[in-house]
Amino acid sequence: MEPGTFAVMYRWRIHPGMEQDFIAAWTEVTKALVEGGSFGSRLHLADDGTYVGYAQWPDAATRSEAFGRFAPKGASERMTIATAESFPEVRLELLADLFV
């Protein structure tokens, strides 16, 4: 696997009225994880009302270490409080990359 080809997709359903809380907490967690080696993440609102996050990493080991050392507990807890339903994460293998 080439560096930067490890990615994970996350999906959540958010409690009504807590959307901005979730986005703010997600932003804080993501910025901290970038310091831990993440290549960053994007957060989307899907047409079914779920929130979808996509994060890219150099490899699975960097991700695991970053979550253990850099994820801010308070922001992670705020994400959990705002979440009505969390779906299993999906690990992704990059096969073609046409982002510009």
Rosetta blueprint (number, residue, H / E / L):
1 M L
2 E L
3 P L
4 G L
5 T L
6 F E
7 A E
8 V E
9 M E
10 Y E
11 R E
12 W E
13 R E
14 I E
15 H L
16 P L
17 G L
18 M L
19 E H
20 Q H
21 D H
22 F H
23 I H
24 A H
25 A H
26 W H
27 T H
28 E H
29 V H
30 T H
31 K H
32 A H
33 L H
34 V H
35 E H
36 G L
37 G L
38 S L
39 F L
40 G L
41 S E
42 R E
43 L E
44 H E
45 L E
46 A L
47 D L
48 D L
49 G L
50 T L
51 Y E
52 V E
53 G E
54 Y E
55 A E
56 Q E
57 W E
58 P L
59 D L
60 A H
61 A H
62 T H
63 R H
64 S H
65 E H
66 A H
67 F H
68 G H
69 R H
70 F L
71 A L
72 P L
73 K H
74 G H
75 A H
76 S H
77 E H
78 R H
79 M H
80 T H
81 I H
82 A H
83 T E
84 A E
85 E E
86 S E
87 F L
88 P L
89 E L
90 V E
91 R E
92 L E
93 E E
94 L L
95 L L
96 A L
97 D L
98 L L
99 F L
100 V L
